[in-house]
Amino acid sequence: MSAPPIDEKALLILRDEIDVLKGLLEEIVTAVTMAGVSNYPIFIAHKGETMDLGRPLAEDREGMDWQFRISHLEEMVHKGVIVREHLDAFRERYKSADQHYTFLVLHKAQHQWLFVPKA
């Protein structure tokens, strides 16, 4: 049995916050891909959970509900977030970093992949 999706209100707030950060997100995606770190940058959006995955984007931003981190496919495989057996399936599902931001959204006991168009 899979977990229910993250509630729509939380996702709407997240999308609004992503819109505010799009300039920063684009700089980070460019830095990760151009430096050869990964062709699969993945942002993590979470609420209050402490985690040992990725790096924080910036200090907490006043008025924002969500916290943001940057990671990449290779780190997620290394840490067991994505199992090696599902790597090819993930790569097929992954949206191009040129056209979308990829987010792993963590909220309470739920998680969800979110692909946000850049335009």
N, C-alpha and C positions, 0 to 999 in steps of 0.2 A: 504494500500500500504506500503510495507516495504522499508526501506532505502537501497540505493545501497551499495554493499560491499565496504570495505575500499580498496583503490587502491593498485594494485599489487606491485608497487614500494615501497610504505610505508611498506607493509608487508614483503617484501624481506629485507629491512633495519632492521625491527624489528627482524626477524629471525636471522640475523647476530649478532645483539646485544644480543639476548637470548643465542646464542652459546657462546659468550664471558662470560656470567654470569652463565653458567650452574653449576659451582662449588658452587657458592653462593646460587643459587636457590635450589640445593640439600640440603645444610646445613639448609636452612630455612624450607623446606618441612619436613625434619627429625625433626627439633625442634618443629614445630607446631603439628605434629602427635604424636611424642613421649611424649610431655608434656600434651597430652590429650586435647589440645585446640580445634582441629577439625580433622575429618577424610577427610575433603574436603578443603584443602588449595587452594586458588585462587589468582593468581597474577593479578595485574592490570597494563597494559601498556598504557600510555597516553602521549600526547604531550602538555605541557604547561598549561593544565587546572588545576585549583586549585580544590581540592576535599577533602571532609570530609569522606573518605572511606579508610579503611586499614591504614597501616603504611608504610612510605617510606623505601625502602630497604637500601639505603645508600645515602650519599651526591651525588649531580649530578656528573656524571662521564664525564670527559672531552672527547669531540668528539662523544658523544652519542646523537642521536636525540630523543630517548624515555626516559621517566621517568618510574620508576617501584615502585610498592607498593605491599604489601602482605595483603591479607584479607582471609576470609573463608566464607563458605556457610552460617553459622549461622548469621554472621554480615550482609551479603547481604540480607538475609530474614528480619532481624530486621530493616534494613534501607530501605526496600521496593524495592531494586534493583531486587530481585527475589521475586515474590509474592507467598504466601503460597500455593495457588491453583496449582502452577506449580512446587512445590517442588519435588514431586515424579517423574515427567517427567525429571526434571533436574538431579536428582540422577541417573536415568537410562542412561542419556546421558553422564554424568560425566565419564571421563576416570580415571582409577586407578592412584592414586598419586605415586604408585610404578613404573609405567611405563610411565607416561605422566606428563607434567606440564600443568595446566589449566590456561588460560589467558582470562581476559575480556579486550578487546582492545578498547580503546576510542580514536577517532580521528575526530576532527571537530564535526559534528552533528551525526556521525555514531558510531555504536558499533558492535562488533563481538566477538564471542567466538572462541578461538583458543586452540587446544589441540596439544601440541608439544611433540613428543616422546623423551624420555630421551636418548635413544641410537642413 
